[in-house]
Amino acid sequence: MLHILKIKLDPDKLYYSIGEVSEMFDVSNSLIRYWESEFSKLKPQKNSRGDRKYTERDINTLKAIYILVKEKGYTIDGAKKALKEELSEQKKRDQVISRLRKIRESLIKLQKSLEE
């Protein structure tokens, strides 16, 4: 379906060069750099020579950007808005999960005290 789904990351590798990343997505290095300038969420580390080092998290962000812009036809501004909304939804899910874990802990404590 999407060629993006074919991307396989090396589990032993922590960092990828811009050349490797642009090859994964079949786009130019300059497009990757442009997306970095447009999407604040995409901030790869740089070594002392200024070479970009992309992590798995950076690559996942690039996947999302690629899908929105290249596959779904979003504008840059539209993709920014969609990523921001996705981040907001993820934050809400994380908060709900945190609350549920606390409730679970309380219920386990209550169950133990009732058993005693």
Backbone as numpy.savetxt, mean C-alpha at the origin, in Angstrom:
# Nx Ny Nz CAx CAy CAz Cx Cy Cz
-6.09 -11.56 -16.50 -6.93 -10.39 -16.50 -6.04 -9.14 -16.50
-5.64 -8.66 -15.33 -4.73 -7.53 -15.26 -3.31 -8.05 -15.22
-2.43 -7.47 -16.01 -1.04 -7.95 -15.97 -0.40 -7.62 -14.63
-0.98 -6.68 -13.91 -0.45 -6.28 -12.60 -0.50 -7.45 -11.61
-1.45 -8.34 -11.79 -1.60 -9.45 -10.87 -0.46 -10.46 -11.01
0.31 -10.34 -12.06 1.42 -11.26 -12.30 2.67 -10.87 -11.52
2.65 -9.73 -10.86 3.83 -9.27 -10.14 4.11 -10.20 -8.97
5.30 -10.75 -8.98 5.74 -11.64 -7.89 6.94 -11.00 -7.23
6.84 -10.79 -5.94 7.95 -10.22 -5.19 8.79 -11.34 -4.61
10.07 -11.11 -4.57 11.02 -12.06 -4.00 10.91 -11.98 -2.48
10.52 -13.06 -1.80 10.35 -13.00 -0.34 11.66 -12.72 0.41
12.80 -12.95 -0.23 14.09 -12.71 0.41 14.62 -11.30 0.15
13.92 -10.54 -0.67 14.39 -9.23 -1.07 13.60 -8.14 -0.35
14.30 -7.20 0.29 13.64 -6.12 1.02 13.43 -4.87 0.18
14.34 -4.61 -0.75 14.29 -3.38 -1.53 14.43 -3.67 -3.02
13.77 -2.84 -3.80 13.81 -2.94 -5.26 14.21 -1.59 -5.84
15.00 -1.62 -6.90 15.42 -0.38 -7.56 14.28 0.16 -8.41
14.39 1.42 -8.82 13.37 2.01 -9.68 13.28 1.27 -11.01
14.43 0.78 -11.49 14.43 0.01 -12.74 13.63 -1.27 -12.61
13.81 -1.97 -11.49 13.07 -3.21 -11.26 11.57 -2.93 -11.14
11.23 -1.84 -10.44 9.82 -1.50 -10.23 9.18 -1.07 -11.54
9.87 -0.25 -12.32 9.29 0.19 -13.59 9.11 -1.00 -14.54
9.99 -1.97 -14.44 9.86 -3.18 -15.26 8.66 -4.01 -14.80
8.44 -4.09 -13.48 7.29 -4.84 -12.96 5.98 -4.31 -13.53
5.89 -2.98 -13.62 4.65 -2.33 -14.06 4.64 -2.00 -15.55
5.77 -2.26 -16.21 5.91 -1.94 -17.63 5.61 -0.46 -17.90
6.22 0.39 -17.08 6.12 1.85 -17.26 7.53 2.42 -17.17
7.68 3.68 -17.52 9.00 4.31 -17.50 9.38 4.74 -16.09
10.68 4.87 -15.88 11.18 5.37 -14.59 10.62 6.76 -14.31
10.50 7.57 -15.35 10.02 8.94 -15.16 8.56 8.95 -14.69
7.76 7.99 -15.13 6.37 7.92 -14.66 6.33 7.57 -13.17
7.19 6.65 -12.77 7.26 6.30 -11.34 7.65 7.53 -10.53
8.65 8.27 -10.99 9.08 9.49 -10.29 7.96 10.53 -10.27
7.23 10.64 -11.36 6.10 11.58 -11.41 5.04 11.20 -10.38
4.70 9.92 -10.33 3.72 9.47 -9.34 4.20 9.76 -7.93
5.50 9.62 -7.69 6.05 9.96 -6.36 5.77 11.42 -6.03
5.93 12.29 -7.02 5.72 13.72 -6.78 4.25 14.06 -6.57
3.36 13.25 -7.10 1.93 13.51 -7.01 1.24 12.84 -5.82
1.74 11.70 -5.39 1.09 10.92 -4.33 1.98 10.92 -3.09
1.54 11.63 -2.07 2.35 11.75 -0.85 2.52 10.41 -0.14
1.63 9.49 -0.39 1.71 8.17 0.24 2.90 7.36 -0.30
3.39 7.74 -1.46 4.48 7.02 -2.12 5.80 7.75 -1.86
6.55 7.26 -0.89 7.82 7.87 -0.52 8.88 6.79 -0.32
9.52 6.35 -1.40 10.55 5.32 -1.22 11.78 5.90 -0.51
12.49 5.04 0.15 13.73 5.45 0.80 14.76 5.72 -0.28
15.73 6.56 0.07 16.84 6.81 -0.86 18.14 6.53 -0.13
19.09 5.97 -0.85 20.40 5.72 -0.23 21.25 6.99 -0.32
22.49 6.91 0.11 23.35 8.10 0.16 23.61 8.69 -1.23
23.50 7.87 -2.26 23.68 8.36 -3.63 22.39 8.90 -4.23
21.28 8.78 -3.50 20.00 9.26 -3.99 19.21 8.24 -4.78
19.71 7.00 -4.83 18.98 5.94 -5.53 17.75 5.54 -4.72
16.63 5.43 -5.38 15.39 5.04 -4.71 15.41 3.55 -4.40
14.90 3.22 -3.22 14.78 1.82 -2.80 13.32 1.59 -2.39
12.63 0.81 -3.18 11.21 0.57 -2.96 11.00 -0.68 -2.12
10.11 -0.57 -1.13 9.75 -1.71 -0.29 8.48 -2.35 -0.85
8.10 -3.46 -0.25 6.85 -4.13 -0.65 5.66 -3.17 -0.47
5.70 -2.39 0.60 4.62 -1.42 0.85 4.55 -0.39 -0.28
5.71 0.12 -0.70 5.74 1.07 -1.81 5.17 0.44 -3.08
5.52 -0.80 -3.32 5.05 -1.50 -4.52 3.54 -1.71 -4.45
3.01 -2.00 -3.27 1.56 -2.14 -3.13 0.86 -0.82 -3.38
1.46 0.29 -2.93 0.91 1.61 -3.21 0.93 1.87 -4.71
2.03 1.52 -5.35 2.13 1.68 -6.81 1.09 0.83 -7.53
0.82 -0.36 -7.02 -0.21 -1.22 -7.63 -1.55 -0.49 -7.61
-1.88 0.08 -6.45 -3.15 0.79 -6.32 -3.21 1.97 -7.28
-2.13 2.73 -7.36 -2.08 3.88 -8.27 -2.21 3.41 -9.72
-1.46 2.37 -10.05 -1.48 1.84 -11.41 -2.89 1.41 -11.81
-3.54 0.66 -10.94 -4.89 0.18 -11.24 -5.85 1.35 -11.45
-5.77 2.33 -10.53 -6.67 3.47 -10.64 -6.43 4.28 -11.92
-5.16 4.58 -12.20 -4.84 5.46 -13.32 -4.83 4.73 -14.66
-4.12 3.62 -14.72 -3.94 2.92 -16.00 -5.09 1.99 -16.36
-5.61 1.27 -15.37 -6.65 0.29 -15.65 -8.06 0.89 -15.60
-8.31 1.72 -14.60 -9.66 2.27 -14.44 -9.83 3.65 -15.06
-8.73 4.25 -15.49 -8.82 5.53 -16.20 -9.03 6.75 -15.34
-8.71 6.66 -14.05 -8.85 7.82 -13.17 -7.84 8.89 -13.55
-8.21 10.14 -13.29 -7.23 11.22 -13.39 -6.35 11.14 -12.14
-5.26 11.89 -12.14 -4.39 11.91 -10.96 -5.17 12.39 -9.75
-5.94 13.48 -9.92 -6.73 13.99 -8.80 -7.78 12.98 -8.33
-8.41 12.30 -9.27 -9.39 11.28 -8.92 -8.74 10.12 -8.18
-7.56 9.73 -8.62 -6.84 8.63 -7.95 -6.42 9.05 -6.55
-5.99 10.31 -6.38 -5.62 10.80 -5.05 -6.82 10.71 -4.11
-7.96 11.15 -4.60 -9.18 11.13 -3.79 -9.56 9.69 -3.43
-9.49 8.79 -4.40 -9.84 7.39 -4.16 -8.90 6.76 -3.14
-7.60 7.05 -3.24 -6.64 6.51 -2.27 -6.88 7.07 -0.87
-7.22 8.35 -0.82 -7.50 8.99 0.47 -8.74 8.35 1.12
-9.78 8.10 0.31 -10.99 7.46 0.82 -10.70 6.04 1.29
-9.87 5.34 0.53 -9.49 3.98 0.89 -8.75 3.98 2.23
-7.86 4.94 2.39 -7.10 5.06 3.63 -8.03 5.36 4.80
-9.01 6.22 4.57 -9.98 6.56 5.60 -10.80 5.33 5.99
-11.23 4.56 5.01 -11.98 3.33 5.28 -11.13 2.33 6.05
-9.86 2.20 5.67 -8.96 1.28 6.36 -8.79 1.70 7.81
-8.67 2.99 8.05 -8.53 3.51 9.41 -9.77 3.17 10.24
-10.95 3.32 9.64 -12.19 2.98 10.34 -12.23 1.49 10.66
-11.84 0.65 9.71 -11.82 -0.80 9.95 -10.85 -1.15 11.08
-9.68 -0.51 11.07 -8.70 -0.76 12.12 -9.24 -0.38 13.49
-9.96 0.73 13.56 -10.55 1.16 14.82 -11.61 0.17 15.30
-12.44 -0.31 14.41 -13.47 -1.29 14.77 -12.81 -2.58 15.25
-11.78 -3.03 14.55 -11.08 -4.25 14.95 -10.47 -4.09 16.33
-9.89 -2.93 16.59 -9.30 -2.66 17.91 -10.37 -2.72 19.00
-11.51 -2.11 18.75 -12.61 -2.14 19.74 -13.10 -3.57 19.97
-13.24 -4.31 18.90 -13.70 -5.70 19.03 -12.70 -6.54 19.83
-11.42 -6.31 19.64 -10.42 -7.05 20.42 -10.53 -6.73 21.91
-10.77 -5.46 22.23 -10.92 -5.07 23.63 -12.16 -5.71 24.24
-13.24 -5.73 23.46 -14.47 -6.36 23.93 -14.23 -7.85 24.17
-13.52 -8.49 23.25 -13.21 -9.91 23.38 -12.40 -10.17 24.64
-11.39 -9.34 24.88 -10.58 -9.49 26.10 -11.45 -9.36 27.35
-12.35 -8.39 27.34 -13.24 -8.20 28.49 -14.15 -9.40 28.69
-14.66 -9.95 27.60 -15.54 -11.11 27.70 -14.78 -12.34 28.22
-13.54 -12.49 27.78 -12.73 -13.62 28.25 -12.48 -13.49 29.75
-12.16 -12.27 30.20 -11.96 -12.03 31.63 -13.23 -12.33 32.42
-14.35 -11.88 31.90 -15.64 -12.11 32.55 -15.94 -13.60 32.62
-15.69 -14.32 31.54 -15.93 -15.76 31.52 -15.05 -16.45 32.58
-13.79 -16.07 32.67 -12.89 -16.67 33.65 -13.36 -16.39 35.07
-13.81 -15.17 35.30 -14.27 -14.85 36.67 -15.54 -15.59 37.01
-16.38 -15.85 36.04 -17.62 -16.61 36.29 -17.33 -18.08 36.54
-16.26 -18.60 35.93 -15.89 -19.99 36.11 -15.27 -20.24 37.48
-14.74 -19.20 38.08 -14.05 -19.38 39.39 -15.01 -19.48 40.54
